[in-house]
């Protein structure tokens, strides 16, 4: 890589002159902000702990996988999910205050959906946890709009020319979730087993789920 | 073909797990959500601020990793806190000085088991498969 990611950031002219400190200036700034807000009684550090733990440990792609597996096995749930993603997720006890609308888009052999946030990095946190780093990169956010077919192919998902690609931009209050196609070879799997095969990337729309060998889950 | 973008993309890291790579980013994320819970701003307000910070940065550069991304997040939160009159520059600077003092003290104490690595762990996986 041509760039060194660990160069010093000359930010806002805030230089502390503490070259020996082993923490980046962002760590210092963040701690200062938190400490100030706690002193002012505005936030409770214990609550910050809880929020971080929740997003690191409790919510993740497994949450979205539960939604997908349920939709694959329960057509009525799927209909409700496509009609109102947030309400359907709430049935499974999934949700959170950050999402205002959740629009679930279904992949078919003819239509492939993929999600992006062109302006920042909006992501369906409540169902997928925190976004992968590449999702936030300038490259992904610009190229998925400009040349989705090419980028998807580069990411390991070449699509036939007759497959229509729909790129959903999460800039407004709407968050999107891709409902991937249920792969062949999964007829005999239980909902619990299906959950295991649904990947995060398939729910972003940058991957398809591979055909499963019956009786194997590799 | 945008050779630059391509190189940039290869530089993007994949989290693999959902843990924050930078501990400060986790706190920052938590502080932001905690503030919105308390009604000091909505996540939509924050999003507007983040969009502005990202947009400014991308006029001259690209976001390539977690650090660059969450740095924009930190800028966005700082701007929002200032514009809402919640936090003033002088207060922040003074607090930062105290934080630095404290961290240097801790660092000194920990000197014997000096495990901290400033670099990223070697779990970075190239996303793009040719």
Interface residues (C-beta under 8 A of the other chain):
Chain A: X1 X2 X3 X5 X6 X9 X11 X14 X16 X18 X20 X21 X22 X23 X24 X26 X27 X28 X29 X30 X31 X32 X33 X34 X35 X36 X37 X40 X42 X43 X44 X47 X48 X49 X51 X52 X55 X56 X59 X60 X61 X97 X98 X100 X119 X120 X121 X122 X129 X130 X132 X133 X134 X136 X137 X138 X139 X140 X142 X143 X154 X155 X156 X171 X173
Chain B: X2 X5 X6 X7 X8 X9 X10 X11 X12 X13 X14 X15 X18 X19 X20 X21 X22 X23 X24 X25 X26 X27 X28 X29 X30 X31 X33 X34 X35 X36 X37 X38 X40 X43 X44 X47 X50 X51 X54 X55 X58 X61 X62 X63 X64 X65 X66 X67 X68 X69 X70 X71 X74 X77 X78 X81 X86 X87 X91 X92 X93 X95 X96 X97 X98 X99 X100 X103 X104 X107 X116 X118 X119 X120 X127 X128 X129 X130
